[in-house]
Amino acid sequence: MRNWSIARRLLAGALIVQLVFFCLAGFALQDRYAEHLRASRLERLKSEIYLLMAATELDAAGRLQLPATLAEPLFALPDSGLYASIYNPAGSEQWHAASSSGRQLPVLPRLATGEWQFTRTTVAGVPYQSAAYQVRWAIGGKAQTLLFAVHEDERPFLVQLGHFRGLLWWWLGGAGVVLLLAQGLLLRWGLAPLRRVEGELALIESGAQNGIQGDYPPELAMLTGRLNSLVEQERVRQQRYRDALGDLAHSLKTPLAVLQQSRDDPDYAARVQEQLERMNRIIAHQLSRAAARGSQALGVMLPLRPVLERLLAALGKVHGHHGVVFTLACDPELAWPLDEGDLYELCGNVLDNAGKWAQQRVQLSVSVAAEALILRVDDDGPGFTDAAAALQRGVRLDESVPGQGIGLTVVADIVAAYGGSLQLARGELGGAQVLITIPARLA
């Protein structure tokens, strides 16, 4: 049952609920109908007793006198199913209807005067419903106590009740089947968006489409949006690996060419060591760039200030001999859904570039505006001579400064993976300004 589909679980639950409901409803209706039918028959028996009492007379000697023809014709028909008797207080029968001839009827107990009794008994295999009433009969100066009893064969009643039960359960069963089919159709219609999502995911896996494109109900809109974000992240990550490999191959061409051309150089060993160090730096850059994770739809909040303080402390040691001072303006409580490695790569590349060009000061400011994280790096260096060229892979604006020309490219790729923006301009300190904007979530 653990591996049952949602539709099967809902149908099984609906079936159980319907079975319980229809069984309870069926038994309740069946008992209520039987009670109503039995009560109506007992009222009829009471009416028959009243008719007998109205037709009964006593003569001067106190003997019963009843007309030859009674108002109820069934009393005159043998085995009609309706039988009547009149008893004296001693229990001996004084009168019985013609329908009772030769039939063994239920024996009734003594009653108090004015008392009714209703019983259900079986005699000689025949079930009966009986009504009895005892009265004190007086005429002239004489009085006599009489017990009037009417018995009805219960078998027609049981047949009628059985017929009703059969119809009741047949209709309830039919209604249950129809309702279950209707619920199955409703479930199929209600779960259709999930099947569409499944179909689109299959198309994404096969490469037929790049994301979930259908219009879905509000309950699934967030799910499909997150799935599209995950698909986009995976696509960007794959593109990042391809770009990193291409950049790595391109960046290694120059040091390899230098090594090939410097074989006869007396300082060949020094040049080899220099180019190996350069190749190590290139590989380290490209590996860190390829490992950048990008925006995470389910990422945790990262406290920014502790990470940035550690980064600035490391860069201060690297560029401290140039007299460059790094300052930080960041709320201690500020946190953002960023990967720590991406934050190191973003700010590390930008701050390292700024430290290379700055005269005395590099300032990092971190804030939040319009539901976006703002990272701003200012330095007091000469600034960018060509902002567009600075973002191209492998392009260096000044060959006199160490580097491979890929730092800002890495930054631009990471910012794009987060759905943000990167701007290069002249800053407040008179030098370059790098402005990075990262939204809270991918659209």
ZILINMO-V785499 format. One record per run of one state. SS is the DSSP state (a for helix, b for strand, c for the rest). FROM is the first residue (numbers start at 0). LEN is the number of residues. If there is no record, write none. Layout:
ss->SS from->FROM len->LEN
ss->SS from->FROM len->LEN
This chain:
ss->c from->0 len->5
ss->a from->5 len->50
ss->c from->55 len->1
ss->b from->56 len->2
ss->c from->58 len->5
ss->b from->63 len->2
ss->c from->65 len->7
ss->a from->72 len->4
ss->c from->76 len->5
ss->b from->81 len->7
ss->c from->88 len->4
ss->b from->92 len->4
ss->c from->96 len->1
ss->a from->97 len->3
ss->c from->100 len->15
ss->b from->115 len->8
ss->c from->123 len->2
ss->b from->125 len->14
ss->c from->139 len->2
ss->b from->141 len->12
ss->c from->153 len->1
ss->a from->154 len->36
ss->c from->190 len->1
ss->a from->191 len->15
ss->c from->206 len->11
ss->a from->217 len->44
ss->c from->261 len->6
ss->a from->267 len->23
ss->c from->290 len->11
ss->b from->301 len->2
ss->a from->303 len->19
ss->c from->322 len->2
ss->b from->324 len->5
ss->c from->329 len->5
ss->b from->334 len->2
ss->c from->336 len->3
ss->a from->339 len->18
ss->c from->357 len->3
ss->b from->360 len->9
ss->c from->369 len->2
ss->b from->371 len->8
ss->c from->379 len->7
ss->a from->386 len->4
ss->c from->390 len->16
ss->a from->406 len->11
ss->c from->417 len->3
ss->b from->420 len->6
ss->c from->426 len->5
ss->b from->431 len->8
ss->c from->439 len->4
